[in-house]
């Protein structure tokens, strides 16, 4: 069997619409590759092909950043900043977006 047949099988195993997680893809790829008809198909290649067909969402992510980036610089510089567009933006949020 070809990789195209494996992709067709995987499209029946995964949701028709919306997005999928990497974990869902990997579980279904493992399941599909357990079929002897798909012997010899590279798992990583198949995963990449499936990922190209779906929107893959990331459930949880973490950012690694230095403590310097977490420094609250606005509080220190607030009086020195000229806020040129604040009034226009505030009006937009209040009247166009109905934000408080």
N, CA, C and O atoms as a printed pandas DataFrame, in Angstrom:
     atom_number atom_name residue_name chain_id  residue_number  x_coord  y_coord  z_coord
0              1         N          UNK        A               1    0.844   -1.187    0.000
1              2        CA          UNK        A               1    0.000    0.000    0.000
2              3         C          UNK        A               1    0.881    1.240    0.000
3              4         O          UNK        A               1    2.022    1.213    0.462
4              5         N          UNK        A               2    0.347    2.289   -0.509
5              6        CA          UNK        A               2    1.108    3.525   -0.599
6              7         C          UNK        A               2    0.776    4.446    0.572
7              8         O          UNK        A               2   -0.149    4.196    1.346
8              9         N          UNK        A               3    1.543    5.494    0.674
9             10        CA          UNK        A               3    1.297    6.486    1.719
10            11         C          UNK        A               3   -0.055    7.166    1.486
11            12         O          UNK        A               3   -0.709    7.574    2.446
12            13         N          UNK        A               4   -0.475    7.291    0.243
13            14        CA          UNK        A               4   -1.780    7.909   -0.048
14            15         C          UNK        A               4   -2.927    7.098    0.552
15            16         O          UNK        A               4   -3.894    7.669    1.055
16            17         N          UNK        A               5   -2.824    5.791    0.502
17            18        CA          UNK        A               5   -3.855    4.945    1.113
18            19         C          UNK        A               5   -3.854    5.106    2.634
19            20         O          UNK        A               5   -4.910    5.112    3.266
20            21         N          UNK        A               6   -2.670    5.234    3.209
21            22        CA          UNK        A               6   -2.581    5.445    4.660
22            23         C          UNK        A               6   -3.192    6.798    5.026
23            24         O          UNK        A               6   -3.859    6.917    6.054
24            25         N          UNK        A               7   -2.968    7.819    4.192
25            26        CA          UNK        A               7   -3.560    9.135    4.437
26            27         C          UNK        A               7   -5.078    9.078    4.352
27            28         O          UNK        A               7   -5.771    9.706    5.154
28            29         N          UNK        A               8   -5.594    8.334    3.393
29            30        CA          UNK        A               8   -7.052    8.183    3.284
30            31         C          UNK        A               8   -7.616    7.522    4.535
31            32         O          UNK        A               8   -8.660    7.933    5.041
32            33         N          UNK        A               9   -6.937    6.515    5.027
33            34        CA          UNK        A               9   -7.372    5.844    6.251
34            35         C          UNK        A               9   -7.346    6.812    7.427
35            36         O          UNK        A               9   -8.287    6.863    8.219
36            37         N          UNK        A              10   -6.274    7.573    7.536
37            38        CA          UNK        A              10   -6.152    8.516    8.648
38            39         C          UNK        A              10   -7.211    9.605    8.589
39            40         O          UNK        A              10   -7.668   10.080    9.629
40            41         N          UNK        A              11   -7.603   10.005    7.395
41            42        CA          UNK        A              11   -8.643   11.040    7.282
42            43         C          UNK        A              11   -9.986   10.518    7.762
43            44         O          UNK        A              11  -10.842   11.302    8.173
44            45         N          UNK        A              12  -10.182    9.218    7.717
45            46        CA          UNK        A              12  -11.421    8.660    8.267
46            47         C          UNK        A              12  -11.348    8.525    9.782
47            48         O          UNK        A              12  -12.376    8.522   10.460
48            49         N          UNK        A              13  -10.132    8.412   10.312
49            50        CA          UNK        A              13   -9.955    8.260   11.757
50            51         C          UNK        A              13   -9.934    9.593   12.502
51            52         O          UNK        A              13  -10.280    9.651   13.682
52            53         N          UNK        A              14   -9.534   10.653   11.821
53            54        CA          UNK        A              14   -9.446   11.974   12.444
54            55         C          UNK        A              14  -10.715   12.768   12.153
55            56         O          UNK        A              14  -11.433   12.441   11.208
56            57         N          UNK        A              15  -11.013   13.807   12.945
57            58        CA          UNK        A              15  -12.228   14.600   12.737
58            59         C          UNK        A              15  -12.268   15.233   11.342
59            60         O          UNK        A              15  -11.232   15.547   10.756
60            61         N          UNK        A              16  -13.488   15.413   10.828
61            62        CA          UNK        A              16  -13.657   15.999    9.495
62            63         C          UNK        A              16  -13.276   17.467    9.455
63            64         O          UNK        A              16  -12.702   17.940    8.474
64            65         N          UNK        A              17  -13.591   18.183   10.512
65            66        CA          UNK        A              17  -13.326   19.618   10.508
66            67         C          UNK        A              17  -12.719   20.028   11.830
67            68         O          UNK        A              17  -12.605   19.226   12.757
68            69         N          UNK        A              18  -12.332   21.281   11.903
69            70        CA          UNK        A              18  -11.723   21.777   13.122
70            71         C          UNK        A              18  -10.242   21.497   13.145
71            72         O          UNK        A              18   -9.605   21.343   12.102
72            73         N          UNK        A              19   -9.709   21.432   14.329
73            74        CA          UNK        A              19   -8.280   21.218   14.466
74            75         C          UNK        A              19   -8.027   19.963   15.290
75            76         O          UNK        A              19   -8.907   19.467   15.993
76            77         N          UNK        A              20   -6.823   19.473   15.184
77            78        CA          UNK        A              20   -6.419   18.272   15.911
78            79         C          UNK        A              20   -5.125   18.574   16.662
79            80         O          UNK        A              20   -4.408   19.522   16.342
80            81         N          UNK        A              21   -4.849   17.763   17.648
81            82        CA          UNK        A              21   -3.599   17.927   18.393
82            83         C          UNK        A              21   -2.554   16.968   17.827
83            84         O          UNK        A              21   -2.883   16.002   17.139
84            85         N          UNK        A              22   -1.300   17.252   18.130
85            86        CA          UNK        A              22   -0.225   16.354   17.712
86            87         C          UNK        A              22   -0.425   14.967   18.313
87            88         O          UNK        A              22   -0.136   13.951   17.679
88            89         N          UNK        A              23   -0.927   14.944   19.553
89            90        CA          UNK        A              23   -1.162   13.671   20.224
90            91         C          UNK        A              23   -2.214   12.844   19.478
91            92         O          UNK        A              23   -2.047   11.638   19.296
92            93         N          UNK        A              24   -3.298   13.500   19.048
93            94        CA          UNK        A              24   -4.330   12.784   18.281
94            95         C          UNK        A              24   -3.745   12.212   16.996
95            96         O          UNK        A              24   -4.020   11.069   16.634
96            97         N          UNK        A              25   -2.946   13.007   16.320
97            98        CA          UNK        A              25   -2.337   12.546   15.067
98            99         C          UNK        A              25   -1.441   11.347   15.334
99           100         O          UNK        A              25   -1.532   10.335   14.640
100          101         N          UNK        A              26   -0.581   11.455   16.330
101          102        CA          UNK        A              26    0.349   10.357   16.618
102          103         C          UNK        A              26   -0.379    9.074   16.996
103          104         O          UNK        A              26    0.013    7.989   16.566
104          105         N          UNK        A              27   -1.448    9.190   17.807
105          106        CA          UNK        A              27   -2.209    7.992   18.189
106          107         C          UNK        A              27   -2.829    7.328   16.957
107          108         O          UNK        A              27   -2.763    6.107   16.809
108          109         N          UNK        A              28   -3.425    8.123   16.083
109          110        CA          UNK        A              28   -4.081    7.554   14.915
110          111         C          UNK        A              28   -3.067    7.012   13.903
111          112         O          UNK        A              28   -3.333    6.013   13.235
112          113         N          UNK        A              29   -1.917    7.660   13.788
113          114        CA          UNK        A              29   -0.862    7.146   12.908
114          115         C          UNK        A              29   -0.370    5.804   13.429
115          116         O          UNK        A              29   -0.200    4.864   12.652
116          117         N          UNK        A              30   -0.139    5.705   14.734
117          118        CA          UNK        A              30    0.275    4.422   15.320
118          119         C          UNK        A              30   -0.766    3.340   15.049
119          120         O          UNK        A              30   -0.430    2.207   14.704
120          121         N          UNK        A              31   -2.045    3.716   15.212
121          122        CA          UNK        A              31   -3.123    2.757   14.966
122          123         C          UNK        A              31   -3.127    2.318   13.497
123          124         O          UNK        A              31   -3.233    1.128   13.201
124          125         N          UNK        A              32   -3.010    3.273   12.592
125          126        CA          UNK        A              32   -3.038    2.940   11.162
126          127         C          UNK        A              32   -1.836    2.079   10.778
127          128         O          UNK        A              32   -1.966    1.136    9.996
128          129         N          UNK        A              33   -0.674    2.405   11.326
129          130        CA          UNK        A              33    0.528    1.646   10.975
130          131         C          UNK        A              33    0.559    0.261   11.600
131          132         O          UNK        A              33    1.404   -0.560   11.242
132          133         N          UNK        A              34   -0.349   -0.008   12.530
133          134        CA          UNK        A              34   -0.437   -1.362   13.073
134          135         C          UNK        A              34   -1.070   -2.313   12.051
135          136         O          UNK        A              34   -1.004   -3.532   12.211
136          137         N          UNK        A              35   -1.672   -1.762   11.017
137          138        CA          UNK        A              35   -2.251   -2.553    9.935
138          139         C          UNK        A              35   -1.116   -3.070    9.048
139          140         O          UNK        A              35   -0.318   -2.275    8.550
140          141         N          UNK        A              36   -1.033   -4.368    8.846
141          142        CA          UNK        A              36    0.051   -4.926    8.038
142          143         C          UNK        A              36    0.095   -4.383    6.605
143          144         O          UNK        A              36    1.143   -4.433    5.961
144          145         N          UNK        A              37   -1.019   -3.871    6.106
145          146        CA          UNK        A              37   -1.035   -3.308    4.755
146          147         C          UNK        A              37   -0.114   -2.098    4.626
147          148         O          UNK        A              37    0.342   -1.774    3.530
148          149         N          UNK        A              38    0.158   -1.430    5.750
149          150        CA          UNK        A              38    0.954   -0.206    5.704
150          151         C          UNK        A              38    2.392   -0.420    6.174
151          152         O          UNK        A              38    3.074    0.532    6.551
152          153         N          UNK        A              39    2.853   -1.684    6.149
153          154        CA          UNK        A              39    4.247   -1.966    6.502
154          155         C          UNK        A              39    5.178   -1.203    5.567
155          156         O          UNK        A              39    4.926   -1.102    4.367
156          157         N          UNK        A              40    6.241   -0.676    6.126
157          158        CA          UNK        A              40    7.243    0.001    5.317
158          159         C          UNK        A              40    7.019    1.499    5.168
159          160         O          UNK        A              40    7.880    2.193    4.626
160          161         N          UNK        A              41    5.892    2.014    5.631
161          162        CA          UNK        A              41    5.651    3.456    5.545
162          163         C          UNK        A              41    6.340    4.134    6.723
163          164         O          UNK        A              41    6.178    3.723    7.872
164          165         N          UNK        A              42    7.098    5.161    6.428
165          166        CA          UNK        A              42    7.829    5.885    7.459
166          167         C          UNK        A              42    6.855    6.673    8.336
167          168         O          UNK        A              42    6.081    7.489    7.837
168          169         N          UNK        A              43    6.901    6.422    9.640
169          170        CA          UNK        A              43    5.967    7.061   10.574
170          171         C          UNK        A              43    6.112    8.579   10.572
171          172         O          UNK        A              43    5.115    9.298   10.515
172          173         N          UNK        A              44    7.349    9.070   10.635
173          174        CA          UNK        A              44    7.569   10.520   10.682
174          175         C          UNK        A              44    7.088   11.212    9.409
175          176         O          UNK        A              44    6.524   12.305    9.465
176          177         N          UNK        A              45    7.310   10.580    8.275
177          178        CA          UNK        A              45    6.831   11.135    7.010
178          179         C          UNK        A              45    5.306   11.185    6.995
179          180         O          UNK        A              45    4.719   12.168    6.544
180          181         N          UNK        A              46    4.679   10.147    7.476
181          182        CA          UNK        A              46    3.218   10.091    7.525
182          183         C          UNK        A              46    2.664   11.168    8.458
183          184         O          UNK        A              46    1.668   11.816    8.137
184          185         N          UNK        A              47    3.301   11.358    9.599
185          186        CA          UNK        A              47    2.869   12.400   10.537
186          187         C          UNK        A              47    2.981   13.773    9.888
187          188         O          UNK        A              47    2.065   14.587   10.000
188          189         N          UNK        A              48    4.095   14.036    9.211
189          190        CA          UNK        A              48    4.257   15.338    8.540
190          191         C          UNK        A              48    3.196   15.552    7.472
191          192         O          UNK        A              48    2.681   16.659    7.321
192          193         N          UNK        A              49    2.867   14.503    6.732
193          194        CA          UNK        A              49    1.836   14.614    5.699
194          195         C          UNK        A              49    0.474   14.931    6.313
195          196         O          UNK        A              49   -0.266   15.769    5.796
196          197         N          UNK        A              50    0.149   14.261    7.414
197          198        CA          UNK        A              50   -1.133   14.511    8.087
198          199         C          UNK        A              50   -1.161   15.930    8.632
199          200         O          UNK        A              50   -2.175   16.618    8.513
200          201         N          UNK        A              51   -0.059   16.376    9.230
201          202        CA          UNK        A              51    0.001   17.733    9.771
202          203         C          UNK        A              51   -0.192   18.783    8.687
203          204         O          UNK        A              51   -0.688   19.875    8.965
204          205         N          UNK        A              52    0.193   18.466    7.464
205          206        CA          UNK        A              52    0.011   19.430    6.369
206          207         C          UNK        A              52   -1.448   19.518    5.928
207          208         O          UNK        A              52   -1.834   20.477    5.259
208          209         N          UNK        A              53   -2.258   18.532    6.292
209          210        CA          UNK        A              53   -3.663   18.510    5.893
210          211         C          UNK        A              53   -4.596   19.118    6.935
211          212         O          UNK        A              53   -5.727   19.483    6.613
212          213         N          UNK        A              54   -4.141   19.228    8.164
213          214        CA          UNK        A              54   -4.981   19.675    9.269
214          215         C          UNK        A              54   -4.400   20.909    9.940
215          216         O          UNK        A              54   -3.209   21.202    9.826
216          217         N          UNK        A              55   -5.267   21.621   10.638
217          218        CA          UNK        A              55   -4.803   22.674   11.546
218          219         C          UNK        A              55   -4.421   21.973   12.834
219          220         O          UNK        A              55   -5.265   21.353   13.482
220          221         N          UNK        A              56   -3.174   22.066   13.203
221          222        CA          UNK        A              56   -2.678   21.391   14.405
222          223         C          UNK        A              56   -2.621   22.414   15.526
223          224         O          UNK        A              56   -1.925   23.424   15.426
224          225         N          UNK        A              57   -3.363   22.141   16.599
225          226        CA          UNK        A              57   -3.376   23.073   17.715
226          227         C          UNK        A              57   -2.455   22.569   18.821
227          228         O          UNK        A              57   -2.256   21.368   19.002
228          229         N          UNK        A              58   -1.915   23.515   19.535
229          230        CA          UNK        A              58   -1.036   23.215   20.656
230          231         C          UNK        A              58   -1.845   23.460   21.913
231          232         O          UNK        A              58   -2.282   24.581   22.172
232          233         N          UNK        A              59   -2.042   22.417   22.688
233          234        CA          UNK        A              59   -2.865   22.521   23.891
234          235         C          UNK        A              59   -2.224   23.410   24.943
235          236         O          UNK        A              59   -2.859   24.335   25.449
236          237         N          UNK        A              60   -0.997   23.139   25.268
237          238        CA          UNK        A              60   -0.306   23.920   26.285
238          239         C          UNK        A              60    1.048   24.302   25.735
239          240         O          UNK        A              60    1.695   23.523   25.035
240          241         N          UNK        A              61    1.463   25.495   26.055
241          242        CA          UNK        A              61    2.793   25.904   25.664
242          243         C          UNK        A              61    3.416   26.706   26.788
243          244         O          UNK        A              61    2.722   27.247   27.649
244          245         N          UNK        A              62    4.702   26.771   26.763
245          246        CA          UNK        A              62    5.425   27.532   27.772
246          247         C          UNK        A              62    6.430   28.413   27.046
247          248         O          UNK        A              62    6.994   28.045   26.016
248          249         N          UNK        A              63    6.626   29.573   27.617
249          250        CA          UNK        A              63    7.641   30.468   27.076
250          251         C          UNK        A              63    8.816   30.497   28.029
251          252         O          UNK        A              63    8.647   30.605   29.243
252          253         N          UNK        A              64    9.972   30.402   27.483
253          254        CA          UNK        A              64   11.182   30.506   28.282
254          255         C          UNK        A              64   11.732   31.901   28.032
255          256         O          UNK        A              64   12.065   32.262   26.903
256          257         N          UNK        A              65   11.821   32.668   29.090
257          258        CA          UNK        A              65   12.330   34.020   28.937
258          259         C          UNK        A              65   13.153   34.401   30.152
259          260         O          UNK        A              65   13.011   33.825   31.231
260          261         N          UNK        A              66   13.998   35.363   29.958
261          262        CA          UNK        A              66   14.844   35.802   31.065
262          263         C          UNK        A              66   14.049   36.696   32.008
263          264         O          UNK        A              66   13.016   37.251   31.636
264          265         N          UNK        A              67   14.540   36.823   33.214
265          266        CA          UNK        A              67   13.879   37.681   34.198
266          267         C          UNK        A              67   13.852   39.134   33.750
267          268         O          UNK        A              67   12.962   39.891   34.140
268          269         N          UNK        A              68   14.818   39.525   32.937
269          270        CA          UNK        A              68   14.863   40.900   32.448
270          271         C          UNK        A              68   13.633   41.223   31.603
271          272         O          UNK        A              68   13.131   42.345   31.657
272          273         N          UNK        A              69   13.144   40.270   30.830
273          274        CA          UNK        A              69   11.957   40.502   30.007
274          275         C          UNK        A              69   10.703   40.634   30.854
275          276         O          UNK        A              69    9.722   41.230   30.408
276          277         N          UNK        A              70   10.713   40.095   32.055
277          278        CA          UNK        A              70    9.549   40.171   32.924
278          279         C          UNK        A              70    9.494   41.487   33.690
279          280         O          UNK        A              70    8.521   41.759   34.392
280          281         N          UNK        A              71   10.523   42.295   33.557
281          282        CA          UNK        A              71   10.601   43.571   34.264
282          283         C          UNK        A              71    9.490   44.493   33.770
283          284         O          UNK        A              71    9.301   44.633   32.562
284          285         N          UNK        A              72    8.760   45.118   34.673
285          286        CA          UNK        A              72    7.658   46.003   34.323
286          287         C          UNK        A              72    8.208   47.382   33.978
287          288         O          UNK        A              72    8.298   48.259   34.837
288          289         N          UNK        A              73    8.571   47.560   32.720
289          290        CA          UNK        A              73    9.210   48.792   32.292
290          291         C          UNK        A              73    8.217   49.949   32.161
291          292         O          UNK        A              73    8.617   51.105   32.302
292          293         N          UNK        A              74    6.955   49.678   31.901
293          294        CA          UNK        A              74    5.990   50.761   31.701
294          295         C          UNK        A              74    5.827   51.584   32.968
295          296         O          UNK        A              74    5.775   52.812   32.912
296          297         N          UNK        A              75    5.747   50.915   34.104
297          298        CA          UNK        A              75    5.575   51.645   35.365
298          299         C          UNK        A              75    6.695   52.645   35.596
299          300         O          UNK        A              75    6.461   53.731   36.126
300          301         N          UNK        A              76    7.907   52.287   35.204
301          302        CA          UNK        A              76    9.055   53.157   35.413
302          303         C          UNK        A              76    9.059   54.333   34.435
303          304         O          UNK        A              76    9.512   55.421   34.790
304          305         N          UNK        A              77    8.571   54.136   33.230
305          306        CA          UNK        A              77    8.673   55.140   32.178
306          307         C          UNK        A              77    7.356   55.816   31.832
307          308         O          UNK        A              77    7.318   56.647   30.924
308          309         N          UNK        A              78    6.305   55.492   32.510
309          310        CA          UNK        A              78    4.971   55.945   32.118
310          311         C          UNK        A              78    4.859   57.462   31.977
311          312         O          UNK        A              78    4.230   57.949   31.038
312          313         N          UNK        A              79    5.453   58.203   32.886
313          314        CA          UNK        A              79    5.354   59.661   32.834
314          315         C          UNK        A              79    6.160   60.270   31.689
315          316         O          UNK        A              79    5.900   61.406   31.291
316          317         N          UNK        A              80    7.120   59.543   31.164
317          318        CA          UNK        A              80    7.973   60.056   30.096
318          319         C          UNK        A              80    7.450   59.704   28.710
319          320         O          UNK        A              80    7.949   60.234   27.717
320          321         N          UNK        A              81    6.461   58.823   28.618
321          322        CA          UNK        A              81    5.953   58.373   27.322
322          323         C          UNK        A              81    4.854   59.309   26.842
323          324         O          UNK        A              81    3.964   59.687   27.603
324          325         N          UNK        A              82    4.930   59.674   25.571
325          326        CA          UNK        A              82    3.862   60.454   24.956
326          327         C          UNK        A              82    2.901   59.467   24.301
327          328         O          UNK        A              82    3.253   58.790   23.335
328          329         N          UNK        A              83    1.705   59.396   24.827
329          330        CA          UNK        A              83    0.717   58.433   24.346
330          331         C          UNK        A              83   -0.100   59.081   23.226
331          332         O          UNK        A              83   -1.210   59.557   23.465
332          333         N          UNK        A              84    0.439   59.102   22.020
333          334        CA          UNK        A              84   -0.146   59.830   20.898
334          335         C          UNK        A              84   -1.525   59.334   20.483
335          336         O          UNK        A              84   -2.378   60.137   20.107
336          337         N          UNK        A              85   -1.752   58.073   20.542
337          338        CA          UNK        A              85   -2.982   57.511   19.987
338          339         C          UNK        A              85   -3.920   56.937   21.036
339          340         O          UNK        A              85   -4.895   56.274   20.682
340          341         N          UNK        A              86   -3.657   57.169   22.306
341          342        CA          UNK        A              86   -4.450   56.554   23.359
342          343         C          UNK        A              86   -5.919   56.955   23.282
343          344         O          UNK        A              86   -6.794   56.093   23.367
344          345         N          UNK        A              87   -6.204   58.230   23.124
345          346        CA          UNK        A              87   -7.602   58.677   23.106
346          347         C          UNK        A              87   -8.358   58.058   21.929
347          348         O          UNK        A              87   -9.496   57.615   22.085
348          349         N          UNK        A              88   -7.740   58.029   20.781
349          350        CA          UNK        A              88   -8.378   57.431   19.611
350          351         C          UNK        A              88   -8.636   55.935   19.849
351          352         O          UNK        A              88   -9.711   55.433   19.522
352          353         N          UNK        A              89   -7.665   55.235   20.411
353          354        CA          UNK        A              89   -7.813   53.809   20.667
354          355         C          UNK        A              89   -8.888   53.555   21.731
355          356         O          UNK        A              89   -9.691   52.631   21.596
356          357         N          UNK        A              90   -8.900   54.373   22.785
357          358        CA          UNK        A              90   -9.905   54.232   23.843
358          359         C          UNK        A              90  -11.312   54.450   23.284
359          360         O          UNK        A              90  -12.237   53.718   23.639
360          361         N          UNK        A              91  -11.479   55.427   22.431
361          362        CA          UNK        A              91  -12.771   55.693   21.795
362          363         C          UNK        A              91  -13.185   54.516   20.923
363          364         O          UNK        A              91  -14.346   54.107   20.935
364          365         N          UNK        A              92  -12.249   53.980   20.176
365          366        CA          UNK        A              92  -12.525   52.813   19.334
366          367         C          UNK        A              92  -13.013   51.639   20.187
367          368         O          UNK        A              92  -14.005   50.994   19.847
368          369         N          UNK        A              93  -12.316   51.362   21.295
369          370        CA          UNK        A              93  -12.702   50.241   22.149
370          371         C          UNK        A              93  -14.068   50.466   22.786
371          372         O          UNK        A              93  -14.859   49.530   22.901
372          373         N          UNK        A              94  -14.350   51.689   23.198
373          374        CA          UNK        A              94  -15.620   51.977   23.867
374          375         C          UNK        A              94  -16.803   51.936   22.904
375          376         O          UNK        A              94  -17.820   51.309   23.197
376          377         N          UNK        A              95  -16.676   52.599   21.762
377          378        CA          UNK        A              95  -17.829   52.796   20.903
378          379         C          UNK        A              95  -17.941   51.798   19.754
379          380         O          UNK        A              95  -19.050   51.490   19.317
380          381         N          UNK        A              96  -16.838   51.298   19.266
381          382        CA          UNK        A              96  -16.900   50.324   18.175
382          383         C          UNK        A              96  -16.963   48.889   18.688
383          384         O          UNK        A              96  -17.674   48.050   18.136
384          385         N          UNK        A              97  -16.208   48.622   19.751
385          386        CA          UNK        A              97  -16.141   47.262   20.291
386          387         C          UNK        A              97  -17.018   47.072   21.514
387          388         O          UNK        A              97  -17.164   45.951   22.003
388          389         N          UNK        A              98  -17.606   48.152   22.017
389          390        CA          UNK        A              98  -18.459   48.109   23.207
390          391         C          UNK        A              98  -17.753   47.547   24.428
391          392         O          UNK        A              98  -18.352   46.828   25.228
392          393         N          UNK        A              99  -16.479   47.879   24.565
393          394        CA          UNK        A              99  -15.727   47.484   25.757
394          395         C          UNK        A              99  -15.962   48.529   26.839
395          396         O          UNK        A              99  -16.233   49.694   26.546
396          397         N          UNK        A             100  -15.856   48.103   28.074
397          398        CA          UNK        A             100  -16.025   49.034   29.193
398          399         C          UNK        A             100  -14.880   50.024   29.230
399          400         O          UNK        A             100  -14.842   50.891   30.103
